Amino acid sequence: MASKIALVTGASRGLGKDSALQLAKKGFDIILTYQTKKEAADEVLKEIETLGQKAFALPLDISTTTGFDQFVTEVKDVLDTQFASAKLDALVNNAGIGINESFETTTEEILDAMTNIHFKGPYFLTQKLLPLLNDGSSVVNTSSGLARFSMPGYSAYGAMKAAIDSLSRYQALEFGARKIRVNSIAPGAIETDFGGGVVRDISDLNKHLASETALGRVGLPDDIGSVVAFLCSDDSKWINGQRVEVSGGFKL
């Protein structure tokens, strides 16, 4: 039986990388995107191939929709030539950046960037990829714990992630006729290079966040990818329109 195929955006590192690897462990072939880090993306491809799955990487700038039509054309070509398939079975909207800026000092440019990268980009990329999704597929949108709890400096980022949670419910409702499930995943504080690696690299911050987490530590990429893979698989076939927070019980 042919493998299912998942497209994971922003998968050259961090949570996207771990999601791609965990999906491969569940038997998915992977199309992953990267923005500039081609060498890192190629390393992820090698890791996926050692797991016995096929993988292909494509460049994508999620911050502007101007390249989306060309990207969809490239995805169609890759599906045909590399995977002998016409459709995708899962889409993981993961790509994004972190920013910490007080409300008072947030500029229009910063807010526009957060809107484009975290809301407008995933909105229209999913719209354009919808014809390439098999009926019964799964879409996972990346939200954040910061859509539930508030911390100084994340008004723009957190508000966009709250929008993603809302969008996911609307998508789940409208895609239901095609049995396509949509859920959002909301990581808590994770040790990656996201946001300049502050959670990983600043010891006092790491300890403070761990102290507010019921399980007593901050998260690791490995804590997240397996949940993304679960939501893309038939193991979660009756989970739809949900916001799944994966934070170890932060600020309960």
C-alpha positions as CSV (number, residue, x, y, z in Angstrom):
1,M,0.0,0.0,0.0
2,A,1.3,3.4,-0.9
3,S,2.4,5.7,1.9
4,K,0.3,8.7,2.8
5,I,2.0,12.1,2.0
6,A,2.2,15.0,4.4
7,L,3.4,18.6,3.6
8,V,5.0,20.3,6.5
9,T,6.0,24.0,6.3
10,G,9.1,25.3,8.0
11,A,10.5,21.9,8.6
12,S,14.3,22.5,8.3
13,R,14.5,22.9,12.1
14,G,12.7,23.0,15.4
15,L,9.1,21.8,15.8
16,G,8.6,21.4,12.0
17,K,11.6,19.2,11.7
18,D,10.4,17.0,14.6
19,S,6.9,16.9,13.2
20,A,8.3,15.7,9.8
21,L,10.4,13.0,11.5
22,Q,7.5,11.8,13.7
23,L,5.2,11.7,10.6
24,A,7.8,9.6,8.8
25,K,7.9,7.2,11.7
26,K,4.1,6.8,11.3
27,G,4.7,5.9,7.6
28,F,4.1,9.2,5.9
29,D,6.2,10.4,3.0
30,I,7.1,14.0,3.4
31,I,7.2,17.2,1.4
32,L,8.8,19.8,3.6
33,T,9.5,23.5,3.1
34,Y,12.3,25.8,4.1
35,Q,12.8,29.5,3.6
36,T,16.6,29.9,3.4
37,K,18.2,26.9,5.2
38,K,18.5,24.5,2.3
39,E,21.4,22.6,3.8
40,A,19.5,22.0,7.0
41,A,16.5,20.9,5.0
42,D,18.6,18.5,3.1
43,E,19.8,17.0,6.4
44,V,16.2,16.5,7.4
45,L,15.6,14.7,4.1
46,K,18.4,12.3,4.9
47,E,17.0,11.6,8.3
48,I,13.6,10.8,6.8
49,E,15.0,8.6,4.2
50,T,16.9,6.6,6.9
51,L,13.4,6.0,8.4
52,G,12.5,4.3,5.1
53,Q,10.2,7.1,3.8
54,K,10.5,9.3,0.8
55,A,11.1,13.1,1.2
56,F,11.5,16.2,-0.9
57,A,12.1,19.8,0.1
58,L,10.8,23.0,-1.6
59,P,11.6,26.6,-0.8
60,L,8.7,28.7,0.5
61,D,8.4,32.2,1.9
62,I,5.2,32.1,4.0
63,S,5.3,35.9,4.6
64,T,4.1,36.8,1.1
65,T,1.4,35.2,-1.0
66,T,3.0,36.2,-4.3
67,G,4.8,32.9,-4.6
68,F,2.0,30.6,-3.6
69,D,0.7,29.8,-7.1
70,Q,4.2,28.8,-8.2
71,F,4.6,26.8,-5.0
72,V,1.4,24.9,-5.6
73,T,2.6,24.1,-9.2
74,E,5.8,22.8,-7.7
75,V,4.0,20.6,-5.2
76,K,1.8,19.1,-8.0
77,D,5.0,18.3,-10.0
78,V,6.7,16.8,-7.0
79,L,3.7,14.7,-6.2
80,D,3.6,13.4,-9.8
81,T,7.3,12.9,-10.4
82,Q,8.7,11.9,-6.9
83,F,5.7,10.2,-5.3
84,A,3.6,9.0,-8.2
85,S,0.6,10.5,-6.4
86,A,-1.9,13.3,-7.2
87,K,-2.8,14.3,-3.7
88,L,-1.7,15.1,-0.2
89,D,-3.1,13.4,3.0
90,A,-2.0,15.9,5.5
91,L,-1.0,19.6,5.7
92,V,0.9,21.0,8.7
93,N,1.0,24.8,8.8
94,N,4.1,25.2,11.0
95,A,6.3,27.9,9.5
96,G,6.7,31.0,11.6
97,I,8.9,33.3,13.6
98,G,8.8,34.6,17.2
99,I,8.9,38.2,18.1
100,N,8.9,39.9,21.5
101,E,7.9,43.6,21.4
102,S,5.8,45.6,23.9
103,F,2.4,46.8,22.8
104,E,3.6,50.4,23.1
105,T,6.5,49.9,20.7
106,T,4.9,47.5,18.2
107,T,5.0,49.2,14.8
108,E,2.7,48.7,11.9
109,E,5.4,46.9,10.1
110,I,5.8,44.4,13.0
111,L,2.0,43.8,13.1
112,D,1.9,43.4,9.4
113,A,4.7,40.8,9.5
114,M,2.9,38.9,12.3
115,T,-0.3,39.0,10.3
116,N,1.3,37.9,7.1
117,I,3.4,35.1,8.5
118,H,1.0,33.7,11.1
119,F,-2.4,34.3,9.7
120,K,-2.6,35.5,6.1
121,G,0.0,33.1,4.9
122,P,-1.5,29.9,6.4
123,Y,-5.0,31.1,5.4
124,F,-4.2,31.4,1.7
125,L,-1.7,28.6,1.5
126,T,-4.3,26.2,2.8
127,Q,-6.9,27.7,0.4
128,K,-4.6,27.1,-2.6
129,L,-3.6,23.6,-1.5
130,L,-7.2,22.5,-0.8
131,P,-7.6,21.0,-4.3
132,L,-4.5,18.9,-3.6
133,L,-5.8,17.5,-0.4
134,N,-7.4,14.1,-0.5
135,D,-10.9,13.7,1.0
136,G,-10.4,12.5,4.5
137,S,-7.2,14.4,5.0
138,S,-6.0,16.2,8.1
139,V,-4.9,19.8,8.5
140,V,-2.9,20.9,11.6
141,N,-2.4,24.6,12.2
142,T,0.2,25.8,14.7
143,S,-1.1,28.0,17.4
144,S,0.6,28.8,20.7
145,G,0.0,28.7,24.4
146,L,0.2,32.5,24.2
147,A,-3.3,32.5,22.7
148,R,-4.6,31.3,26.1
149,F,-2.3,32.9,28.6
150,S,-0.6,36.3,28.3
151,M,2.9,37.3,28.7
152,P,4.4,40.8,28.1
153,G,5.7,41.5,24.6
154,Y,3.5,39.0,22.7
155,S,0.4,41.1,21.9
156,A,0.9,40.8,18.1
157,Y,2.0,37.2,18.1
158,G,-0.5,35.9,20.6
159,A,-3.4,37.7,18.9
160,M,-2.5,36.1,15.5
161,K,-2.3,32.7,17.2
162,A,-5.8,33.2,18.7
163,A,-6.9,34.0,15.2
164,I,-5.5,30.7,14.0
165,D,-7.5,28.8,16.7
166,S,-10.7,30.5,15.5
167,L,-9.8,29.9,11.8
168,S,-9.2,26.2,12.5
169,R,-12.8,25.8,13.8
170,Y,-14.2,27.6,10.7
171,Q,-12.1,25.4,8.4
172,A,-13.2,22.3,10.2
173,L,-16.8,23.3,9.7
174,E,-16.4,24.1,6.0
175,F,-14.1,21.2,5.1
176,G,-16.4,18.7,6.8
177,A,-18.3,17.9,3.6
178,R,-15.0,16.4,2.3
179,K,-14.3,14.7,5.6
180,I,-11.1,16.8,6.1
181,R,-10.3,17.4,9.7
182,V,-8.7,20.6,11.0
183,N,-7.2,21.1,14.4
184,S,-4.7,23.5,16.0
185,I,-1.8,22.6,18.2
186,A,-0.7,25.0,20.8
187,P,2.9,24.5,22.1
188,G,4.0,26.0,25.4
189,A,7.6,27.2,26.0
190,I,9.9,25.0,24.0
191,E,13.7,24.7,23.9
192,T,14.4,25.6,20.2
193,D,16.1,28.5,18.4
194,F,12.6,30.1,18.1
195,G,12.6,33.7,19.1
196,G,16.4,33.7,19.3
197,G,16.5,30.6,21.4
198,V,15.6,32.5,24.6
199,V,13.9,29.6,26.3
200,R,16.8,27.3,25.6
201,D,19.6,29.6,26.3
202,I,18.6,31.9,29.2
203,S,18.9,29.7,32.3
204,D,16.8,31.9,34.6
205,L,14.0,32.2,32.1
206,N,14.1,28.4,31.5
207,K,13.8,27.8,35.3
208,H,11.0,30.3,35.7
209,L,8.9,28.7,33.0
210,A,9.6,25.2,34.3
211,S,8.4,26.4,37.8
212,E,5.1,27.4,36.3
213,T,4.6,24.1,34.4
214,A,2.8,21.3,36.2
215,L,5.3,18.7,34.9
216,G,8.2,20.8,36.1
217,R,10.2,21.5,32.9
218,V,9.9,23.4,29.6
219,G,9.1,21.5,26.5
220,L,11.4,19.9,23.9
221,P,10.6,19.5,20.1
222,D,10.2,15.8,20.7
223,D,7.2,16.6,23.0
224,I,5.4,18.3,20.1
225,G,6.1,16.4,16.9
226,S,4.5,13.1,18.0
227,V,1.2,15.0,18.8
228,V,1.2,16.6,15.3
229,A,1.8,13.1,13.8
230,F,-1.1,11.7,15.9
231,L,-3.4,14.5,14.6
232,C,-2.5,13.7,11.0
233,S,-3.1,10.0,11.4
234,D,-6.2,7.9,11.5
235,D,-5.5,7.4,15.3
236,S,-7.3,10.8,15.8
237,K,-10.0,10.3,13.2
238,W,-12.8,11.7,15.5
239,I,-10.8,14.8,16.7
240,N,-11.9,17.8,14.7
241,G,-12.1,21.5,15.2
242,Q,-10.1,21.3,18.5
243,R,-7.3,23.4,20.0
244,V,-4.9,20.9,21.5
245,E,-2.5,22.6,23.9
246,V,0.8,20.7,24.4
247,S,2.5,22.6,27.2
248,G,3.0,20.2,30.1
249,G,0.4,22.0,32.0
250,F,1.7,25.6,31.9
251,K,-0.1,28.2,34.1
252,L,-2.9,25.9,35.1
